[in-house]
Amino acid sequence: MFVGHFAVAMVAKARAPRLSLGALFVSGQALDLIWPVLVLAGVEQVKVDHTATAFTPLDFVSYPWSHSLLMTLVWSLVAFGIAKVARRSTLESATVSLLVASHWFLDFLTHRPDLPLWPNGPKVGMGLWNNEQGTLIIELLLFAAGIAVYLRVRPSVTRKRPWVFWSLVIFLTVMYLVNAFGPPPPSDAPGAMIAGPALAMWLLVAWGVAADRARTVSST
């Protein structure tokens, strides 16, 4: 899942409106921000397999420290502690923690059985990625719902620099469709070639911060 994680982060804005959209993006994408670092360090592995699923050619050979259920819960607790120190709000800290955990459960819906329950443990996954149309429908509907909720919380989107937010939405949509319908990477692509560009997701975090700051709530 890709835009679905961003959608859940936008929905969380209704629960914790004082949190920056960038902070919510970090939380919802935390596992995928950790993952490329571990792949580049040689701790986790990914390769290209054009028969992996109908939707993506990526074979996540090993990612127990970033994407196992047990470690997801650990990362969620770590995120709660960091947010508690930074924000001193139990509600906001819980929101951040739940967003981190949500990533695994959304991946559980889409991935084939490659998500370990714990490091070296049994692997699970419902395999929605084996149905390309189903994946597109569910994820794009989720993304649309996330945008709708966010706009309800931030109704001033049309009042000041709306292009910042809408350019982000367009970029995420285009990237999603390119990943879905664009040419797949070559079979011999090294893991670093796959994981390296994933570090660019930090730019989306910064973009989320800028988009949220572009909104102003009327004082009247």
Residue frames relative to the residue before (quaternion, step in Angstrom):
aa qw qx qy qz dx dy dz
M 1.0000 0.0000 0.0000 0.0000 0.00 0.00 0.00
F 0.1497 -0.7993 0.5785 0.0632 3.55 -1.04 0.82
V 0.7943 0.2734 -0.1754 0.5134 3.62 0.21 -1.18
G 0.5399 0.6263 -0.4067 0.3884 3.59 1.17 -0.39
H 0.6281 0.5279 -0.3390 0.4604 3.58 1.06 -0.70
F 0.6494 0.4939 -0.3117 0.4871 3.58 1.02 -0.77
A 0.6082 0.5627 -0.3482 0.4384 3.58 1.07 -0.72
V 0.6666 0.4946 -0.3022 0.4686 3.58 0.90 -0.92
A 0.6184 0.5365 -0.3392 0.4634 3.59 1.06 -0.71
M 0.6508 0.5030 -0.3159 0.4730 3.59 1.00 -0.79
V 0.6296 0.5269 -0.3300 0.4659 3.58 1.01 -0.79
A 0.6415 0.5469 -0.3248 0.4287 3.58 1.01 -0.80
K 0.5093 0.6438 -0.4202 0.3868 3.59 1.22 -0.34
A 0.6236 0.5395 -0.3398 0.4524 3.59 1.10 -0.61
R 0.6703 0.4869 -0.2919 0.4779 3.58 1.10 -0.65
A 0.8010 0.1008 -0.0153 0.5900 3.58 1.00 -0.85
P 0.0980 -0.8651 0.4885 0.0571 3.61 0.48 1.16
R 0.6368 0.5397 -0.3456 0.4286 3.62 1.13 -0.42
L 0.5804 0.5708 -0.3845 0.4353 3.58 1.22 -0.27
S 0.5030 -0.6500 0.4835 0.3011 3.55 -0.99 0.85
L 0.5642 -0.5828 0.4600 0.3612 3.55 -1.15 0.63
G 0.5973 0.5613 -0.3588 0.4465 3.58 1.10 -0.59
A 0.6531 0.5001 -0.3076 0.4782 3.59 0.97 -0.85
L 0.6457 0.5083 -0.3149 0.4749 3.57 1.04 -0.76
F 0.6212 0.5296 -0.3344 0.4709 3.58 1.06 -0.73
V 0.6301 0.5300 -0.3335 0.4592 3.59 0.92 -0.87
S 0.6766 0.5049 -0.2923 0.4493 3.55 0.90 -0.95
G 0.7102 0.4662 -0.2670 0.4549 3.57 0.82 -0.99
Q 0.7466 0.3656 -0.1922 0.5215 3.58 1.16 -0.64
A 0.2961 0.8144 -0.4762 0.1491 3.59 1.25 0.05
L 0.6807 0.4956 -0.3094 0.4419 3.60 0.81 -0.93
D 0.6970 0.4522 -0.2691 0.4871 3.58 1.03 -0.78
L 0.6095 0.5087 -0.3646 0.4866 3.59 1.23 -0.15
I 0.6409 0.4964 -0.3083 0.4978 3.56 1.19 -0.58
W 0.6208 0.6247 -0.3257 0.3439 3.55 0.96 -0.99
P 0.7125 0.4457 -0.3145 0.4414 3.68 0.63 -0.90
V 0.5911 0.5608 -0.3701 0.4463 3.58 1.10 -0.61
L 0.6883 0.4767 -0.2807 0.4693 3.57 0.94 -0.91
V 0.6203 0.5235 -0.3445 0.4717 3.60 1.07 -0.67
L 0.6738 0.4925 -0.2950 0.4653 3.58 0.89 -0.93
A 0.6737 0.4771 -0.2887 0.4849 3.57 1.16 -0.61
G 0.5158 -0.6697 0.3998 0.3546 3.59 1.28 -0.10
V 0.4753 0.6822 -0.4314 0.3501 3.57 1.28 0.18
E 0.7784 0.1681 -0.0887 0.5984 3.58 1.08 -0.75
Q 0.2802 -0.7892 0.5350 0.1112 3.56 -1.22 0.50
V 0.0275 0.7546 -0.6554 0.0149 3.52 -1.20 0.70
K 0.0041 -0.7897 0.6135 0.0078 3.56 -1.13 0.61
V 0.5205 -0.6183 0.4893 0.3277 3.54 -1.31 0.24
D 0.0912 0.7528 -0.6460 0.0878 3.54 -0.94 1.01
H 0.3119 -0.8066 0.4738 0.1664 3.56 -0.22 1.27
T 0.6718 0.4512 -0.3042 0.5025 3.57 1.27 -0.08
A 0.3510 0.7782 -0.4724 0.2191 3.58 1.28 0.04
T 0.7497 -0.1882 0.1544 0.6153 3.58 0.76 -1.10
A 0.6414 -0.5254 0.3892 0.4013 3.55 -1.28 0.22
F 0.7324 0.4588 -0.2358 0.4443 3.58 1.08 -0.68
T 0.8138 0.0708 -0.0209 0.5765 3.58 0.98 -0.74
P 0.3781 -0.7398 0.5102 0.2221 3.58 -1.01 0.76
L 0.5055 0.6745 -0.4182 0.3386 3.58 1.21 0.13
D 0.1733 -0.7547 0.6282 0.0760 3.52 -0.99 0.95
F 0.2004 -0.7907 0.5711 0.0920 3.56 -0.36 1.27
V 0.2355 -0.8375 0.4816 0.1057 3.51 0.23 1.37
S 0.7947 -0.1116 0.1307 0.5822 3.56 0.84 -0.99
Y 0.2498 0.7467 -0.5974 0.1521 3.55 -0.77 1.05
P 0.0544 0.8659 -0.4923 0.0707 3.56 0.79 1.12
W 0.7119 0.4673 -0.2691 0.4498 3.58 1.07 -0.69
S 0.7196 0.3904 -0.2552 0.5144 3.59 1.15 -0.39
H 0.8435 0.2290 -0.0646 0.4816 3.60 0.97 -0.79
S 0.4521 0.6253 -0.5174 0.3700 3.61 1.06 0.43
L 0.6142 -0.5677 0.3959 0.3792 3.57 -1.16 0.59
L 0.6446 0.5281 -0.3312 0.4426 3.59 0.91 -0.85
M 0.7069 0.4447 -0.2750 0.4763 3.59 0.82 -0.95
T 0.5692 0.5684 -0.3872 0.4507 3.59 1.13 -0.50
L 0.6536 0.4954 -0.3107 0.4806 3.56 0.98 -0.81
V 0.6206 0.5241 -0.3392 0.4744 3.58 1.08 -0.71
W 0.6617 0.4926 -0.3063 0.4749 3.59 0.88 -0.92
S 0.6202 0.5453 -0.3426 0.4480 3.59 1.05 -0.70
L 0.6624 0.4920 -0.3003 0.4785 3.56 0.99 -0.84
V 0.6205 0.5270 -0.3354 0.4742 3.57 1.04 -0.77
A 0.6593 0.5065 -0.3051 0.4645 3.58 0.93 -0.89
F 0.6170 0.5384 -0.3444 0.4592 3.57 1.02 -0.77
G 0.6770 0.5013 -0.2968 0.4497 3.58 0.88 -0.94
I 0.6554 0.5054 -0.3141 0.4652 3.59 0.94 -0.86
A 0.6767 0.4899 -0.2939 0.4644 3.57 0.92 -0.93
K 0.6282 0.5444 -0.3367 0.4423 3.58 1.04 -0.76
V 0.6597 0.4907 -0.3000 0.4838 3.57 1.00 -0.83
A 0.7160 0.4706 -0.2524 0.4497 3.57 0.91 -0.96
R 0.8126 0.2943 -0.1130 0.4902 3.58 0.90 -0.94
R 0.2228 -0.8062 0.5124 0.1944 3.58 1.19 -0.52
S 0.5696 0.5448 -0.3895 0.4766 3.55 1.08 0.79
T 0.3903 -0.7295 0.5119 0.2310 3.55 -0.67 1.11
L 0.6312 0.5418 -0.3321 0.4447 3.58 1.00 -0.80
E 0.6989 0.4571 -0.2782 0.4745 3.57 0.82 -0.95
S 0.6404 0.5221 -0.3266 0.4589 3.58 1.01 -0.77
A 0.6536 0.5011 -0.3103 0.4748 3.57 1.01 -0.80
T 0.6171 0.5440 -0.3402 0.4556 3.57 1.07 -0.73
V 0.6451 0.5131 -0.3057 0.4767 3.56 0.95 -0.93
S 0.6727 0.5122 -0.2937 0.4459 3.57 0.88 -0.98
L 0.6722 0.4916 -0.2921 0.4703 3.59 0.94 -0.89
L 0.6175 0.5378 -0.3454 0.4584 3.58 1.07 -0.67
V 0.6256 0.5227 -0.3391 0.4695 3.58 0.96 -0.81
A 0.6843 0.4837 -0.2844 0.4657 3.59 0.89 -0.94
S 0.6072 0.5908 -0.3569 0.3936 3.59 1.03 -0.77
H 0.5686 0.6169 -0.3871 0.3825 3.58 1.08 -0.65
W 0.6760 0.4950 -0.3057 0.4522 3.59 0.86 -0.92
F 0.6950 0.4849 -0.2926 0.4430 3.58 0.88 -0.89
L 0.6178 0.5018 -0.3459 0.4969 3.60 1.12 -0.54
D 0.6405 0.5048 -0.3207 0.4817 3.58 1.03 -0.76
F 0.5934 0.5744 -0.3534 0.4394 3.58 1.08 -0.71
L 0.6342 0.5318 -0.3191 0.4618 3.58 1.08 -0.72
T 0.7904 0.3718 -0.1768 0.4536 3.58 0.82 -0.98
H 0.6722 0.5293 -0.3133 0.4121 3.60 0.92 -0.83
R 0.4749 -0.5682 0.5673 0.3603 3.52 -1.32 0.36
P 0.6844 -0.4905 0.3076 0.4432 3.65 -1.13 0.17
D 0.3549 0.7192 -0.5256 0.2839 3.57 0.21 1.32
L 0.5569 0.5904 -0.3920 0.4331 3.59 1.29 0.08
P 0.2872 -0.7795 0.5253 0.1843 3.63 -0.46 1.11
L 0.4814 -0.6480 0.5039 0.3075 3.54 -1.13 0.68
W 0.7518 -0.0757 0.0309 0.6543 3.54 1.21 -0.59
P 0.6904 -0.4624 0.3123 0.4604 3.65 -1.12 0.33
N 0.8381 0.0604 -0.1207 0.5285 3.55 -0.78 1.17
G 0.5067 0.6479 -0.4192 0.3844 3.57 1.25 0.35
P 0.7227 -0.4031 0.3088 0.4690 3.60 -1.29 -0.08
K 0.3398 -0.7544 0.5366 0.1657 3.55 -1.16 0.70
V 0.0987 -0.8049 0.5850 0.0102 3.54 -1.03 0.86
G 0.2312 0.7497 -0.6028 0.1452 3.54 -1.33 0.23
M 0.4121 -0.7481 0.4714 0.2200 3.58 -0.88 0.93
G 0.4201 -0.7830 0.4006 0.2234 3.58 1.27 -0.19
L 0.1978 0.7931 -0.5531 0.1613 3.60 0.99 0.68
W 0.5821 0.6015 -0.3689 0.4042 3.61 1.13 -0.59
N 0.5772 0.5685 -0.3873 0.4400 3.60 1.20 -0.19
N 0.6963 0.3456 -0.2419 0.5807 3.57 1.32 -0.13
E 0.2905 -0.8084 0.4846 0.1652 3.58 -0.07 1.28
Q 0.6778 0.4848 -0.3019 0.4630 3.60 0.85 -0.91
G 0.6496 0.5226 -0.3183 0.4513 3.57 0.94 -0.86
T 0.6307 0.5352 -0.3234 0.4595 3.56 1.02 -0.83
L 0.6734 0.5004 -0.2954 0.4570 3.58 0.85 -0.99
I 0.6744 0.5038 -0.3062 0.4445 3.59 0.83 -0.93
I 0.7058 0.4711 -0.2773 0.4505 3.57 0.75 -1.04
E 0.7172 0.4595 -0.2811 0.4421 3.58 0.80 -0.95
L 0.6708 0.4841 -0.3108 0.4680 3.59 0.95 -0.77
L 0.6189 0.5148 -0.3461 0.4819 3.61 1.08 -0.63
L 0.6343 0.5191 -0.3221 0.4738 3.57 1.01 -0.78
F 0.6468 0.5159 -0.3124 0.4669 3.57 1.00 -0.85
A 0.6498 0.5119 -0.3136 0.4662 3.59 0.95 -0.84
A 0.6440 0.5125 -0.3184 0.4703 3.58 1.01 -0.80
G 0.6413 0.5271 -0.3235 0.4542 3.59 1.00 -0.81
I 0.6410 0.5130 -0.3187 0.4738 3.58 0.99 -0.82
A 0.6533 0.5264 -0.3147 0.4439 3.59 0.93 -0.90
V 0.6608 0.4927 -0.3087 0.4746 3.58 0.94 -0.86
Y 0.6533 0.5210 -0.3189 0.4473 3.56 0.92 -0.89
L 0.6690 0.4983 -0.3014 0.4617 3.60 0.92 -0.85
R 0.6154 0.5286 -0.3523 0.4666 3.57 1.12 -0.55
V 0.6749 0.4714 -0.2867 0.4900 3.57 1.04 -0.77
R 0.7706 0.2266 -0.1066 0.5860 3.57 1.11 -0.77
P 0.0406 -0.8571 0.5131 0.0190 3.63 0.52 1.13
S 0.5993 0.5918 -0.3599 0.4013 3.59 1.20 -0.34
V 0.3122 0.7863 -0.4895 0.2115 3.58 1.27 0.19
T 0.7204 0.4315 -0.2577 0.4779 3.62 1.04 -0.64
R 0.6213 0.5979 -0.3257 0.3879 3.59 1.24 -0.11
K 0.8202 0.0652 -0.0017 0.5683 3.57 1.05 -0.61
R 0.8523 -0.1415 0.0453 0.5015 3.55 -0.68 1.17
P 0.0674 0.8334 -0.5456 0.0558 3.62 0.71 0.96
W 0.5553 0.6362 -0.3901 0.3669 3.59 1.17 -0.52
V 0.5797 0.5886 -0.3900 0.4068 3.62 1.11 -0.55
F 0.7019 0.4487 -0.2627 0.4868 3.56 0.90 -0.94
W 0.7174 0.4656 -0.2737 0.4401 3.57 0.78 -1.02
S 0.6004 0.5316 -0.3729 0.4667 3.60 1.09 -0.51
L 0.6103 0.5362 -0.3401 0.4736 3.59 1.11 -0.67
V 0.6548 0.5113 -0.3067 0.4645 3.57 0.91 -0.94
I 0.6680 0.4966 -0.3002 0.4659 3.58 0.90 -0.93
F 0.6498 0.5230 -0.3204 0.4490 3.58 0.92 -0.89
L 0.6626 0.5019 -0.3093 0.4619 3.59 0.88 -0.92
T 0.6544 0.5157 -0.3105 0.4576 3.57 0.99 -0.86
V 0.6654 0.4990 -0.3044 0.4643 3.57 0.91 -0.93
M 0.6563 0.5086 -0.3169 0.4585 3.58 0.91 -0.89
Y 0.6352 0.5326 -0.3263 0.4543 3.57 1.00 -0.80
L 0.6941 0.4704 -0.2738 0.4712 3.57 0.89 -0.96
V 0.6151 0.5304 -0.3479 0.4683 3.60 1.06 -0.67
N 0.6567 0.4999 -0.3115 0.4709 3.57 0.97 -0.85
A 0.6803 0.4999 -0.2875 0.4524 3.56 1.08 -0.77
F 0.8326 0.2305 -0.0736 0.4982 3.57 0.87 -0.97
G 0.5424 0.6323 -0.4012 0.3808 3.58 1.22 -0.16
P 0.6771 -0.4824 0.3485 0.4329 3.57 -1.27 0.17
P 0.4429 -0.6991 0.4882 0.2769 3.61 -0.90 0.86
P 0.5868 -0.5584 0.4308 0.3978 3.59 -1.18 0.36
P 0.6029 -0.5676 0.4047 0.3882 3.60 -1.14 0.48
S 0.6337 -0.5811 0.3654 0.3567 3.54 -1.13 0.70
D 0.7326 0.4199 -0.2371 0.4804 3.57 1.08 -0.66
A 0.3354 0.7524 -0.5043 0.2592 3.59 1.24 0.32
P 0.4060 -0.7178 0.5028 0.2592 3.61 -0.77 0.95
G 0.6657 -0.5233 0.3560 0.3954 3.54 -1.20 0.49
A 0.6201 0.5593 -0.3430 0.4301 3.57 1.06 -0.74
M 0.6351 0.5333 -0.3306 0.4506 3.58 1.08 -0.70
I 0.6676 0.4770 -0.2870 0.4944 3.57 1.17 -0.59
A 0.7386 0.4380 -0.2329 0.4565 3.55 0.83 -1.01
G 0.5837 0.6277 -0.3711 0.3572 3.58 1.02 -0.75
P 0.7039 0.4527 -0.2893 0.4647 3.62 0.73 -0.96
A 0.5648 0.6116 -0.3905 0.3929 3.60 1.17 -0.46
L 0.5559 0.6049 -0.3893 0.4164 3.58 1.21 -0.41
A 0.5520 0.6200 -0.3882 0.4003 3.58 1.24 -0.40
M 0.4886 0.6642 -0.4394 0.3564 3.60 1.21 -0.18
W 0.5385 0.6040 -0.4099 0.4209 3.57 1.21 -0.36
L 0.5932 0.5568 -0.3662 0.4516 3.59 1.15 -0.53
L 0.6280 0.5246 -0.3332 0.4684 3.58 1.10 -0.66
V 0.5875 0.5499 -0.3638 0.4691 3.57 1.15 -0.58
A 0.6662 0.4877 -0.2976 0.4792 3.58 0.90 -0.93
W 0.6272 0.5334 -0.3269 0.4639 3.57 1.05 -0.78
G 0.6333 0.5323 -0.3210 0.4611 3.57 1.04 -0.76
V 0.6209 0.5279 -0.3329 0.4743 3.56 1.05 -0.77
A 0.6776 0.4943 -0.2884 0.4619 3.58 0.89 -0.96
A 0.6475 0.5264 -0.3219 0.4473 3.58 0.97 -0.82
D 0.6705 0.4960 -0.2984 0.4641 3.56 0.97 -0.85
R 0.6602 0.5025 -0.3118 0.4630 3.59 1.01 -0.74
A 0.5946 0.5877 -0.3614 0.4129 3.58 1.18 -0.47
R 0.6585 0.5158 -0.3112 0.4511 3.55 1.26 -0.29
T 0.0601 -0.7744 0.6289 0.0340 3.54 -1.00 0.78
V 0.3209 -0.7351 0.5672 0.1867 3.53 -1.00 0.87
S 0.5140 -0.6622 0.4496 0.3085 3.54 -0.85 0.97
S 0.4012 -0.7331 0.5034 0.2196 3.56 -0.97 0.86
T 0.6069 0.5620 -0.3610 0.4307 3.56 1.23 -0.12
